Structures are given as structure tokens and as C-alpha cells.
């Protein structure tokens, strides 16, 4: 069985679990999310994107 979830849903569930079970404050989650959005608009975005895609391929076992 294959389940497809958007990355935003997965990250939201992780953030919710961190707030609920690890005691991370909500404002920290908001700051990290905003930092990610700001970082996505910089020159580092292509490097982060390719690194993330390569990491996912390694984890999935589809890397050449």
C-alpha cells in the first residue's frame, strides 16, 4: 500500500508532535517556519533543494 502525503502535512504533524510531546514552544516553530520561507528566497535555495532531493533518493533507494 502506498500513501502519498504532501510535505507540508508531514512537517505540520512533526511540529505538532514537537509542541505537544517535547515541550517546544509554538513561537519557536513559527520562527523556524518563517526562517525557512525567507531562506527559500535566497541564493542558497537551489543547493538546499538539490541536497534534499538527493537525500530523499538515498533514503528511498532510488539513487543512481
C-alpha positions as CSV (number, residue, x, y, z in Angstrom):
1,X,0.0,0.0,0.0
2,X,1.3,3.4,-1.0
3,X,0.4,6.6,0.9
4,X,1.1,10.0,-0.6
5,X,1.1,12.9,1.8
6,X,2.1,16.5,1.0
7,X,5.4,17.5,2.7
8,X,3.5,20.3,4.5
9,X,1.2,17.9,6.2
10,X,4.1,15.7,7.3
11,X,6.1,18.7,8.6
12,X,2.9,20.0,10.4
13,X,2.4,16.7,12.1
14,X,6.1,16.7,13.2
15,X,5.7,20.3,14.5
16,X,2.5,19.4,16.4
17,X,4.2,16.4,18.0
18,X,7.2,18.6,19.0
19,X,4.9,21.1,20.6
20,X,2.8,18.5,22.3
21,X,5.3,15.9,23.5
22,X,8.7,17.6,23.5
23,X,7.6,20.9,25.0
24,X,8.8,23.1,22.1
25,X,7.2,26.5,22.3
26,X,4.8,27.4,19.4
27,X,6.7,30.7,18.7
28,X,9.9,28.6,18.1
29,X,8.0,26.6,15.5
30,X,6.7,29.8,13.8
31,X,10.2,31.3,13.8
32,X,11.7,28.2,12.2
33,X,9.0,28.1,9.6
34,X,9.4,31.8,8.7
35,X,13.2,31.4,8.5
36,X,12.6,28.5,6.1
37,X,10.4,30.7,3.9
38,X,13.0,33.5,3.9
39,X,15.8,31.1,3.2
40,X,13.9,29.7,0.2
41,X,14.1,33.2,-1.4
42,X,17.9,33.4,-1.2
43,X,20.7,32.1,-3.4
44,X,21.0,29.0,-1.2
45,X,17.6,27.7,-2.3
46,X,18.9,25.6,-5.3
47,X,21.6,24.0,-3.2
48,X,19.1,23.1,-0.4
49,X,16.6,21.8,-3.0
50,X,19.1,19.5,-4.7
51,X,20.6,18.3,-1.4
52,X,17.1,17.5,-0.1
53,X,16.2,15.6,-3.3
54,X,19.4,13.6,-3.2
55,X,18.8,12.7,0.4
56,X,15.3,11.5,-0.4
57,X,16.6,9.4,-3.2
58,X,19.2,7.8,-1.0
59,X,16.6,7.1,1.7
60,X,14.2,5.6,-0.9
61,X,16.9,3.6,-2.5
62,X,16.4,5.2,-6.0
63,X,19.7,7.0,-6.2
64,X,21.8,6.0,-9.2
